[in-house]
Amino acid sequence: MRLHEVLSGTDKFKLFFVELFTIISAGVLYIKYENGIDRLILGFFLTILFFLVLLFRINYEYTIEESQHHIHEDVDKMLKTYGLAIVITTAGYFLPVPVHFLLSMTALVCAFLPLQYGLSLTLMMAISIGINVQSTNFELVFLVFSCLVGAMFSKMAIQRRYFFYVAMMLMAVSSCSAMILSYAVNGQLETRGLAYGFVEGIANAVMILAVIPFCVEKEQEQTIIFSSYAEAMEEDFPLSLFMQSISEERYERNLIVAKSCRKCAQILQLNSDLCCCAGFYYDLCNNDEEDPVEYASILARQNFLPMDVVHILSQYNGLNRDIDTKEGALVDLIHESMYELWNKHADEKNSFEKEVVIHTMFNDLSRSGRYDHSGLSMNEFLILRENLIREVTSE
């Protein structure tokens, strides 16, 4: 699976604007502080380099590791929270008394994004701002420190019962660090530095209390929800309708596979809902595309199937990757055995012959080595085989 296939056109525009916000912020601050053009150029190339690395990380997480997070939701949050953060942080430098909002904004970004993305983005923001705002190294150290502290408070900041306490803690940290910066720059702690520290602390506290509750409410309204196993199995679910349109016979057979997967999973005390749903959609991987497994995985993601179902589909027959769960092994064994029975022994009515087919198929699949990393024990393998035999011979 390639990144451009996982990302929608809207996702690509959103990532582009995340980068564009950083560049625009640097340009605005460059104009205000009139630092050398070499700083602007340095910041520009560092920003480009950073976003290339960011794309590499996104590609690794969502196409290789198959993260449980939904890529469309994460990219959307990235644009909204980071965009809001960099606008507010940049605007802080245009106030009558310049205020560093990076501490509270880092708490915001890291609260709604996975920490590695939130902290990486805000540190890049700090570097970009630091290059274009001041010539002193103290400013950059202060901004990086603000990012680190904000990230540490981020998860507490979105819990309603901790809003006020986090705001007070950030106000204290912001005030103290701003005073330390003033002392480092001026060589002494002046009254103006003390006042500046208090102003900055109060401003960050107000920002936490004002912005984060609003963002939490909006996030709860707009979060992309993965389908439940039950929803994915409904007749009018989009991907279910798609399977019906391919072939009514295959659709009915997949319902039978799903039913068998559920029963056998219950006996082995595995996740029966997962096995049922994955068993139903497993045959999506049997298609005429150049890479049938990748095609089915992308289709499953686009239709918001539960990510653990997508994970099992991506391991279809062990072709592209090893089957690494017991549920995946169970679904593969039952699907392959049932379709072998239907495709090559469709007219077979004799129970003994059906039993032979299942025995032979299980033995062949076991020898293939595709379940070596699944964790399925020999005892579970035998129990699964006997129960499947009992089911098909009772028809």
N, C-alpha and C positions, 0 to 999 in steps of 0.2 A: 504494500500500500504506500502510495506516494503522498507527500504533504499537500500538493496542489489538488489532489483528489479528495482529501479529507476537508480542506478549507473550501468554503463556498466563496462566490464572488464578493459577497458582503463582508465575509471574514477578512479577505485580502485587503479590501478598502479600509477596514477598521485598523488592521495592523499598520497600513501605510500612514494613517492619520496619527497613530501613536507615535510614530517616528517624526512625522511632520510637526506635531505639537512641540517636541523637544527642540527641533531646529528653529522653529519660530520663536520659542522662548529665549533661546540663546541670542537670536538676532535682535529681539526687543531689548534685552538687557545690554547687549553690546552697544546699541544706539544710545541708551540712557547713560552708561558709564564711560563710553568712548575709550574703551581699551584698545590695544593694538589689533590690527586685522589678523595678525598671526594667531591670536587667541581664538578668534572666531573660526578661523580655518582649522585649527587644532580640534576645537570642539565639534565641528562638523564631521571631520573624518573619524573621530572617536565615536560619535553617534552612529554613523554608518556601520562601523565595525561592530559596535555593540549589537545592533539590530540584526546583523548577519548571524552573530552567535546566538541571539535570541531565537531566530528562525530555526537554527540547527537544533537547539534544545527542544523547541516545540515539535519538530519533526521526530526527534528521538522519543519523546514522551507519548505522543499521540499515534504514531505509526509503527513504532517498534515495541515499546512497552505496553501500548494500548491502555492508557490511563483510564481510571474509573471516572474521571471528570469529563464533562462534555466540552469538546473543543469550541463549539459555537458559543456556549455560555461563557467560557473563560475568556475568549477573545472579546466578547461584548463587555464583560466586566472590566477587562484590561483597558479598553478605550474609554469607558465612562469614568472609572475611578481615577485612572492615571491622567486623563484629560482634565478632569475637575481639579485634581491635585496640582498639576503644573500651571494651570490658569491662576489658581488661588496663590500658589507660591510665588509666581512671577509678579502678580498684582501686589503682593506684600511689599515689594521693593519700591512701589510707587506711592505708598502711603506717606503722609507728612513725617511720620517717624517710621522708617523702614522696619518691617517685622518679618522674621524668618518663620514661615508657616510649615516648614519641611517636617518638623517633628509630628505635628498633628496630622499632616497629610500622609506621612508614611504609615501612621497607625490606620488611617482610612484605607489606603491601597492594600496593605498587607492583611487587613481584616477580611477583604472580599476576594483576594486572589490567593492561590497557593503561595506559601512563603517565599519559595525560591524565585518566583516571578515578581512578587511585590517588592521584595528587598532589592532585587537586581535593578528593577526599573527606577526605584527611588534613589538608589545610589548613583545610577547614571544621570538622573536629574540633578543630584547634588554636584556631581562633577561638572556637568554642563553649566550650571549656574555659577559654581565656584570659579570656573575659568573666566567667565565674562563679567563677573561683578567686582572682584577685588584682586589686587596684586599680591596680597599677603597670603601666606600658607595657613594662617590661623583660621581664616574664613572657611577654607575647604575642610580643615579638620573639624571645625564646629558643625558644618553641614553633614559630614559623614557620621559624626557622633549622634546628631539628631535622628538620622535614619535608623541607626542601630537601636536607639532607645524607643523610637516610635514603633519599630517592628516588634519589640519585646512586649509592648502593651497592646498590640493589635487585636488579638483574639478576645481579650477581656473587654476591649472597647465596644464590641458589638453585642455584649450581653447587657440587657437593660438594667439589671440590678447593680452593675458596676460602672455605668456611664459617669456618674458624678465622681466616684472615687478615682477613676482613670483620669478624668479631667483635672482633678486636684493634683494628682501625682505628676502629670505632664506639665502642669503650671509650675510646680516646684522645680522640676528638672530643667524646664525651659528657662526659668528665671535665673537659676544658679549658673547654668552653662552660658547664658548671655552675659552675665556679670563677669564670668571667667574670661570670655572672649574680649570684653571691654578692657579688662586688666591686661590681657596679653597684647592687645593692640596699642594701648596707651602707656603701659608701664606702671600704672597705678590705678586704684579703684576710686573713681570719681563719683560725685553725687549723680551726675548725668548717667553714668554707667549703671548705678543702682536703679534709677528710675527707668532706664531703658530695659533692664532685666525684668522688672515687674510688669511693664507694658507688654513685653513679649510673652511672658508667662500667662497673663490674663487673656491675651489675644488667642493663644493656642488652646486654652481651656474653653473659651467661648466657641471656637471653631469645632472642637470635639463635641460639645453639647448641642450645637446647632446643626452640624452637617451629618454626623454619623447616624443619629436616630432617623433622619429623613432618608438616608441611603439604605438603612436596614429595612424600612417600610417598603421602599421601591423595589428592593431586591427580592423581598418575599412575594411581591406582586408579579414580578417578571421572570422569576427563575424558571429555566427550562427543566421540566420534569421528565425523567426517563419513564417509559411505560412500565407498568407492573407486569408480572408474568400473566396475570389474568386478563389484563387489557390487551396484551399482545396476542392472546389466544382467541379473542372475540372475532366473530365472523366478519364484522364491518371494520376491523382494524385495517388500515391501508395496506400493509404488507401481506396480511391474510387475503385481502381482496385480490392483490397482485398474484398470489399463488393460485387462487381459484381461477384466475383468468388464463393462467398457463395451461392447466389441465385439471379438469374436475376429478379425473381418476387419481392423479398424483396427490391432489389435495386430500381426497378421502384416505389414501394410503398414509399420508403424513399424519393424519389424525389418529390412525391406528398405531403408528410408530410412537406418537406422543403419549397415547394411553398406555402402551407397553412400558415406555420409559418411566412413567409415573409409578406404575405398579412395582416394577423391579427396584426403583430407587427407594421406595417405601420399605421394601423388604431388606435392603442393604443399609437402611437408615441414612440415606444421602438426601440432598436437597431435591425433593420430588417435583416441586414447582419449576425449578430451574431445568431439570432433566426433561420434563414434559414440554416446556417451551422450546428448549434447544432441539429436542427430538422432532418437534413439529417443523421447525425452520431449517433443519440440517440439510434437507434436500435442495435448499437454495443454492448450495455449492455445486450442484450437478447441473451445470449450464454450459453453453457453447462459447463463452468469452475466452479471451486469450489467457487470462489468469482467473479461473472460475472462483477460487477461494477468496481472492482479493476483491473481486466484483461483489460477491455475496456479503463480505464483511462491510464494504462501503455502503451497500444497500441497507444493511441492518443498522448501521450507525445513522444514516440519513433518516431512517424511520423511527429512531429513538428506542430501539430494542434495549432491554437491560444489558449493561456492559458485560456481565458475566455470560450472557447468551452469545453476544458478539465474540467473546473470547473463545468459546467452544467452537463457533463457526469458523474462526480463523485457524483452528487446528484440524480442520476437516481431513480425515484419513491420514493425518500426520504428514501432509504433503509439504506445506510451507513452514511448519514448525511442529515441535513435539507436542503430543497430547500430554498435558501435565496435571490433570485433575481426574479424580475417580468419576466425577459426573461426565466429563468429556469422553472417557473410555467407555462408560456405560452407553451413552448415546451412540457412539460410533459402532460398537458391537451390535446393538439392537438394530440400528438403521441398516447396516450392511447385511446382516443376517436376514432381516425381513425382506429387503429388496432382492436378495439372492433367491429367496423362496418364491417371490412373486414373478421375477423376470425370467427365471430359468426353469421353474417348476410350478408354473401357474395352474396347470391342470392336475397337479398332484393332490390326491385326496387321502392317501394312505398315511395314517399317523406315524407309522414306523419310518416311512420314507422322509417325512417331514423332520423327524427326529434326527435321521442320518444327515440331512442337509444342514441342520443347525449345528450338530456336532462337528461336521467337516468344516463349516465356515468359521466356527469359533477356534478350531485348531489352526486353520490357515492364518487367521488374523493374529492369533497369539504368536505364531512363529515369525510373523512379519516384524516383530519388535517395536511396533508403533505404540505399545502401552508400557514400555519399559520405564518411562518417567511419570506415569500417571498415579502411582501409589496404590493401584488396584492389586490386592493380594490374590494368591492362587485360590484361596478358599472363597473369596468374594467372586472371583471369576467363575468358579464351579457353581456357586449358588445362583449367579446370574444366568448361566447357561441352562441349568435345570428348570428354573422358573420360566424362562422364555420357551423352552420346549413344552412345558406343561400348558402354557398359554396357547401356543399355536396348534397343539394336538387336540385341544379341547373344543376347537372351533367346529 
